[in-house]
């Protein structure tokens, strides 16, 4: 159980960290292009994986058409997930961003049922319903409503669910492994990300001419955000491999409890009592969900143990 808990905590910590630093870079410091930040995160991930492999610290298959087709369509899902997530982070205040992201649990639960033949317990289903109801209440009284931002988050939820389920399938392939998935996700996504960035030349010019490039505080924040992209990718892939796609999504939503309350103190959040109530209903749903998942996993462990005992006794 310890490796699963460690993987989940590592993912939660890196997820909180990158969300906060991305918000600082894109909103508090006003960096104009989320796509340029995504490119920086891809470059850092490719460089870190390449250096580690060159030093013999990790192993994964060399680039080839075989690895290209083996990893597909994960890089496409990863690219859409990254760009939509950063777009939503820039456009929507953190409390609403984290609450709306809970729809990814619903999508993941449905996809696991369809693609992996997994069925969630009644307790899990009810807690997810509580999260969704709270999200609707909070969204109905969001004074900073941004249609484009909400659209980004909806797209992000869909691709988070798809990315999690497909990652679970890909990391089980021995030729790729965790670091191979990490490396080829970024490597094969990078050219398309460059094209997507160049499609908006105005944003590129604004990014290149951004006045805070020589500011130490911005430079440090941008560097940390770029490196955290690699850290988050690894902890996400690792957590999904040792646990499940749904567990990874749940941990991601649970850490949003912390992020939601921190986000209430940021400049782009506008308080209303109904919005606050909706946020807390959704948060309560996350806590109930975690309890339900813990009971579900404990029950599965007991069944496995009793099955092994019966087999040995016979």
C-alpha positions in Angstrom: 0.0 0.0 0.0 2.9 2.4 0.7 4.0 2.7 -3.0 0.4 3.6 -3.9 0.2 6.2 -1.2 3.6 7.7 -2.0 2.7 7.9 -5.7 -0.6 9.6 -4.9 1.0 12.2 -2.5 3.7 13.0 -5.0 1.1 13.6 -7.7 -1.0 15.7 -5.4 2.0 17.9 -4.3 3.2 18.5 -7.9 -0.3 19.2 -9.1 -0.9 21.8 -6.5 2.5 23.3 -7.1 2.2 23.6 -10.9 -1.4 25.0 -10.7 -0.3 27.8 -8.4 2.9 28.7 -10.3 1.0 28.6 -13.6 -1.6 30.9 -12.1 1.1 33.3 -10.9 2.9 33.4 -14.3 -0.3 33.7 -16.5 -2.6 35.8 -14.3 -0.7 37.5 -11.4 2.3 38.4 -13.6 0.3 38.7 -16.8 2.3 36.5 -19.2 0.3 36.7 -22.4 0.7 33.2 -23.9 -0.2 29.9 -22.2 1.0 28.1 -25.4 4.5 29.5 -25.1 4.6 28.3 -21.4 3.4 24.9 -22.6 6.3 24.8 -25.1 8.8 25.6 -22.3 7.4 22.7 -20.3 7.7 20.3 -23.2 11.3 21.4 -23.8 12.2 20.9 -20.2 10.6 17.4 -20.1 12.4 16.3 -23.3 15.7 17.6 -22.0 15.4 16.0 -18.6 14.4 12.6 -20.1 17.3 12.7 -22.7 19.9 13.6 -20.1 18.8 10.9 -17.6 18.9 8.3 -20.4 22.3 9.5 -21.6 23.6 9.1 -18.1 22.2 5.6 -17.8 19.7 6.5 -15.0 16.6 5.5 -17.0 15.9 3.3 -20.0 13.3 3.4 -22.7 13.1 2.5 -26.4 14.9 4.6 -29.0 12.8 6.7 -31.5 11.4 4.6 -34.3 8.1 4.1 -36.2 7.4 1.2 -33.9 7.5 3.5 -30.8 5.6 6.2 -32.6 2.6 3.9 -33.3 2.9 2.2 -30.0 2.5 5.5 -28.0 -0.3 6.9 -30.2 -2.8 8.5 -29.6 -1.4 9.5 -26.2 0.7 12.5 -27.4 -2.4 13.9 -29.1 -4.5 13.5 -26.0 -1.7 14.9 -23.8 -1.3 18.0 -26.1 -5.0 18.8 -26.0 -5.0 18.2 -22.3 -2.0 20.6 -21.7 -3.2 23.4 -23.9 -6.8 23.4 -22.7 -5.6 23.2 -19.0 -3.3 26.2 -19.3 -6.0 28.1 -21.3 -8.5 27.5 -18.5 -6.0 28.4 -15.8 -5.4 31.8 -17.5 -9.1 32.6 -18.0 -10.9 31.3 -14.9 -10.3 32.0 -11.2 -8.7 29.1 -9.2 -11.7 28.2 -7.0 -14.0 27.8 -10.1 -11.2 26.2 -12.1 -10.7 23.5 -9.5 -14.4 22.9 -8.9 -15.2 22.6 -12.7 -12.3 20.2 -13.1 -14.2 17.7 -10.9 -16.2 16.8 -14.0 -13.1 14.9 -15.1 -13.9 12.3 -12.4 -17.3 11.7 -14.0 -15.8 11.4 -17.5 -13.0 9.1 -16.2 -15.5 6.9 -14.4 -17.6 6.5 -17.6 -14.5 5.8 -19.7 -13.1 3.3 -17.3 -16.4 1.5 -17.5 -16.4 1.5 -21.3 -12.7 0.9 -22.0 -11.4 -1.0 -18.9 -14.6 -2.7 -17.9 -14.4 -1.2 -14.3 -17.6 -0.5 -12.3 -17.7 2.0 -9.5 -19.6 1.4 -6.3 -22.8 3.2 -5.3 -20.9 5.3 -2.8 -18.5 6.5 -5.4 -21.3 7.3 -7.8 -23.2 9.3 -5.2 -20.1 11.3 -4.2 -19.4 12.2 -7.8 -23.0 13.4 -8.1 -22.5 15.6 -5.1 -19.4 17.1 -6.7 -21.2 17.8 -9.9 -24.2 19.4 -8.2 -21.9 21.6 -6.1 -20.1 22.6 -9.3 -23.4 23.6 -11.0 -24.4 25.7 -8.0 -21.1 27.5 -7.9 -20.9 28.1 -11.6 -24.5 29.6 -11.6 -23.2 32.4 -9.3 -19.7 33.0 -10.7 -19.3 36.7 -11.0 -16.2 36.3 -13.1 -17.8 33.9 -15.6 -15.8 33.6 -18.8 -17.3 31.5 -21.6 -14.0 30.7 -23.3 -12.5 29.7 -20.0 -15.4 27.4 -19.2 -15.0 25.9 -22.7 -11.3 25.3 -22.1 -12.0 23.5 -18.8 -14.7 21.3 -20.4 -12.3 20.3 -23.1 -9.6 19.8 -20.5 -11.9 17.5 -18.5 -12.6 15.3 -21.5 -8.9 15.0 -22.4 -7.9 14.4 -18.8 -10.2 11.4 -18.6 -9.0 10.0 -22.0 -5.4 10.7 -21.1 -5.6 8.9 -17.8 -7.3 5.8 -19.2 -4.9 5.5 -22.2 -1.8 6.2 -20.0 -2.8 3.2 -17.8 -2.8 1.1 -21.0 0.5 2.5 -22.3 2.6 2.3 -19.1 1.9 -1.5 -19.0 3.8 -1.9 -22.3 7.4 -2.9 -21.3 9.0 -1.2 -24.3 7.8 2.2 -23.2 7.5 2.3 -19.4 7.0 5.4 -17.4 9.9 7.4 -18.8 9.3 6.4 -22.3 5.7 7.6 -22.1 7.0 10.8 -20.5 9.6 11.4 -23.3 7.5 10.5 -26.3 4.5 12.3 -25.1 6.4 15.6 -25.1 8.6 14.8 -28.2 5.7 13.9 -30.5 3.5 16.7 -29.1 6.1 19.4 -29.5 5.9 20.0 -33.3 2.1 20.3 -33.2 2.4 22.6 -30.1 4.8 24.8 -32.1 2.3 25.1 -35.0 -0.5 25.8 -32.6 1.6 28.6 -31.0 2.6 30.1 -34.3 -1.0 30.1 -35.4 -1.4 33.1 -33.1 1.5 35.4 -34.1 0.1 38.3 -32.1 0.4 36.3 -28.8 3.9 35.2 -29.8 5.0 38.8 -30.4 3.5 39.8 -27.0 5.3 36.9 -25.3 8.7 37.8 -26.9 8.2 41.4 -26.0 7.0 40.8 -22.5 8.5 43.5 -20.3 9.2 41.2 -17.3 11.7 38.8 -18.9 14.6 40.5 -17.1 12.7 40.6 -13.8 14.3 38.0 -11.4 10.9 37.1 -9.8 9.3 36.5 -13.2 12.3 34.5 -14.5 12.3 32.3 -11.5 8.5 31.7 -11.7 8.7 30.9 -15.4 11.6 28.5 -14.9 9.8 26.7 -12.0 6.6 26.5 -14.1 8.6 25.0 -16.9 10.3 22.4 -14.7 7.1 21.6 -12.9 5.6 20.5 -16.2 8.1 17.6 -16.2 7.6 16.8 -12.5 3.8 16.7 -12.9 4.0 14.5 -16.0 6.2 12.0 -14.2 4.1 11.9 -11.0 0.9 11.6 -13.1 2.2 8.7 -15.2 3.7 7.0 -12.1 0.5 7.4 -10.0 -1.7 6.1 -12.9 0.6 3.0 -13.3 0.7 2.0 -9.6 -2.9 2.9 -8.9 -5.6 3.5 -11.6 -6.7 6.3 -13.9 -9.7 7.0 -11.6 -7.5 7.1 -8.5 -5.2 9.6 -10.1 -8.1 11.8 -11.1 -9.5 11.6 -7.6 -6.2 12.6 -6.0 -6.1 15.5 -8.5 -9.5 16.6 -7.3 -8.8 16.1 -3.6 -5.7 18.3 -3.8 -8.0 20.9 -5.3 -9.6 21.3 -1.8 -6.3 23.1 -0.8 -6.1 24.9 -4.1 -9.7 26.1 -3.9 -9.2 27.8 -0.5 -5.9 29.3 -1.5 -7.4 30.6 -4.7 -10.1 32.5 -2.8 -7.3 34.9 -1.7 -6.1 35.6 -5.3 -7.1 38.8 -7.0 -9.5 37.3 -9.7 -11.9 35.6 -7.3 -15.2 37.4 -6.5 -17.1 36.1 -3.4 -20.8 35.4 -3.3 -22.5 33.3 -0.6 -24.2 31.0 -3.1 -20.9 30.5 -5.0 -19.2 29.7 -1.7 -21.9 27.2 -0.7 -21.6 25.4 -4.1 -17.8 25.3 -3.8 -18.1 23.6 -0.4 -20.7 21.1 -1.5 -18.3 20.0 -4.3 -15.4 19.9 -1.8 -17.5 17.7 0.6 -18.2 15.4 -2.4 -14.5 15.1 -2.9 -14.0 14.0 0.7 -16.8 11.5 0.6 -15.5 10.2 -2.7 -12.0 9.6 -1.1 -13.7 7.7 1.7 -15.8 5.6 -0.7 -12.7 4.8 -2.8 -10.7 3.8 0.3 -13.5 1.4 1.4 -13.8 0.0 -2.2 -10.0 -0.7 -2.4 -10.0 -2.2 1.1 -12.8 -4.5 0.1 -11.0 -5.6 -3.0 -7.8 -6.3 -1.0 -9.8 -8.5 1.5 -11.4 -10.4 -1.4 -8.0 -11.1 -2.9 -6.5 -12.2 0.4 -9.5 -14.6 1.1 -9.2 -16.0 -2.4 -5.5 -16.7 -2.0 -6.2 -18.3 1.4 -8.9 -20.5 0.0 -6.6 -21.6 -2.9 -3.8 -22.5 -0.5 -6.2 -24.3 1.9 -7.6 -26.4 -0.9 
